[in-house]
Amino acid sequence: MTDSPRIDRTQAVEAAIERELHLLDPEVRASPELLGACLHPEFSEFGVSGTRWDRESVIKALTSRADTRVSPTTTSRMQGAQLADDLVHLTFDTNHNGRLAHRSSLWRRAEDGRWLLWFHQGTPYTEGA
């Protein structure tokens, strides 16, 4: 039998959840400095659109279109598993203005102790699917 990570609420998982929610804040997404402070230097993403993003391109795209007056993204079913001392996997769903997505994030602890988003994937879905 293979050991699989358990869904838990370790300090590391709690820290990653806190950082994920911080990253979804419209004010953070509007600021290259605040957004960049959340992303690992080797960050990559497969976006809901199917686009593959790197750190620089996602910062540019999000901050150039960010509008802090739009409705915030809501999250549900967020859970996490600590895969290693310095690695946490989160899964959750989001709703942004009716656009639904299943989300998966890998957070890595940096040498200075901060948790940084290393990888993210979003997959669109429809209600009931």
C-alpha positions in Angstrom: 0.0 0.0 0.0 1.3 3.5 -0.9 1.2 6.3 1.7 -0.7 9.3 0.5 -0.7 12.7 2.0 -3.6 13.2 4.4 -5.8 16.2 4.4 -4.8 18.2 7.5 -4.5 21.5 9.1 -0.9 21.7 10.1 0.7 25.1 10.7 2.2 24.9 7.2 -1.3 24.2 5.6 -2.8 27.0 7.6 0.0 29.4 6.4 -0.5 28.3 2.8 -4.2 28.9 3.1 -3.7 32.3 4.6 -1.3 33.2 1.7 -3.7 31.8 -0.9 -6.5 34.0 0.4 -4.1 37.0 0.5 -3.1 36.4 -3.1 -6.8 36.5 -4.1 -7.3 40.0 -2.6 -8.0 42.5 -5.5 -5.6 45.0 -3.9 -2.7 42.5 -3.9 -3.5 41.5 -7.5 -3.3 45.2 -8.5 0.2 45.7 -7.1 3.2 44.3 -8.8 5.2 44.5 -5.5 2.5 42.7 -3.4 1.8 40.1 -6.0 5.4 39.5 -6.7 6.0 39.0 -3.0 3.7 36.0 -3.1 5.2 34.2 -6.1 8.3 31.9 -6.1 11.0 32.9 -8.5 10.3 29.7 -10.5 6.5 30.2 -10.4 4.4 28.7 -13.3 0.7 28.3 -13.9 -1.7 26.6 -16.2 -4.5 29.1 -16.3 -8.2 28.5 -16.6 -7.9 29.9 -20.1 -5.4 27.1 -21.0 -2.6 29.7 -21.1 0.8 28.7 -19.6 2.1 31.5 -17.4 5.5 32.3 -15.8 6.1 34.6 -12.9 6.8 37.7 -15.0 3.9 37.2 -17.4 1.3 36.6 -14.8 2.4 39.7 -12.8 2.2 41.8 -15.9 -1.2 40.4 -16.9 -2.9 40.6 -13.5 -1.6 44.0 -12.6 -2.4 45.6 -15.9 -6.1 44.6 -15.8 -6.6 44.6 -12.0 -9.5 46.7 -10.9 -10.0 46.8 -7.1 -13.7 47.8 -7.6 -14.7 44.5 -9.1 -16.3 41.8 -7.0 -13.9 39.6 -5.1 -13.3 36.0 -5.9 -15.1 33.7 -3.5 -13.5 30.4 -2.5 -15.1 27.1 -1.3 -14.0 23.6 -0.3 -10.4 24.7 0.5 -8.3 21.9 1.9 -4.6 21.1 2.0 -2.0 18.5 2.6 1.6 19.0 3.7 3.6 17.0 1.3 7.0 17.8 2.8 8.4 20.2 5.4 8.6 22.9 2.8 5.8 21.9 0.5 2.0 22.3 0.8 -0.7 21.3 -1.8 -4.0 23.2 -1.7 -7.2 22.4 -3.6 -10.3 24.6 -3.7 -13.0 26.0 -5.9 -13.4 29.6 -6.9 -16.3 31.7 -8.3 -15.4 35.0 -9.9 -18.4 36.8 -11.4 -20.0 33.4 -12.2 -16.8 31.9 -13.6 -16.3 28.6 -11.7 -12.9 26.9 -11.5 -11.3 24.0 -9.6 -7.9 25.1 -8.3 -4.7 23.4 -7.3 -1.8 25.2 -5.8 1.7 24.2 -4.6 3.2 26.4 -2.0 6.9 26.2 -1.1 8.6 27.6 2.0 11.5 29.9 1.2 14.7 30.0 3.1 13.4 33.1 5.0 10.3 31.2 6.1 7.8 32.8 3.8 5.4 30.6 1.8 5.6 31.3 -1.9 3.3 30.1 -4.7 5.4 27.7 -6.8 2.7 26.2 -9.1 -0.9 26.8 -9.8 -3.5 25.3 -12.1 -7.1 26.3 -12.7 -9.7 24.2 -14.5 -13.1 25.6 -15.5 -16.2 23.7 -14.6 -20.0 24.2 -14.7 -22.3 23.8 -11.7 -23.3 20.2 -11.3 -20.4 18.9 -13.3 
